[in-house]
Amino acid sequence: MATSDEIKARLVAAFAPTRLEILDESEHHRGHAGYREGGESHFRITIRARALADMSRIERHRAIHRALGPELVARIHALSLDADG
């Protein structure tokens, strides 16, 4: 399964988002640290979910990282989050 598909499955299961966009921005980082041929190293995620509404920005980021799990997060070099309720 592609990393982006794993990210989507885990976030949908954890938060039932009303909006979820997952962009693989790896190609923009070609030649930089963490870039891997084939991509799936740099992601930008936009998520809107009621479950995140009452959390601070830091709490939302921590909750998303927990939902993704340490093994998936370890495979991602860079993760940009735009998260809100």
Sequence and secondary structure as in RCSB ss.txt:
>XXXX:A:sequence
MATSDEIKARLVAAFAPTRLEILDESEHHRGHAGYREGGESHFRITIRARALADMSRIERHRAIHRALGPELVAR
IHALSLDADG
>XXXX:A:secstr
  HHHHHHHHHHHHH  SEEEEEE GGGGTTSTT  TT  SEEEEEEE GGGTTS HHHHHHHHHHHH HHHHHT
 SEEEEEEE 
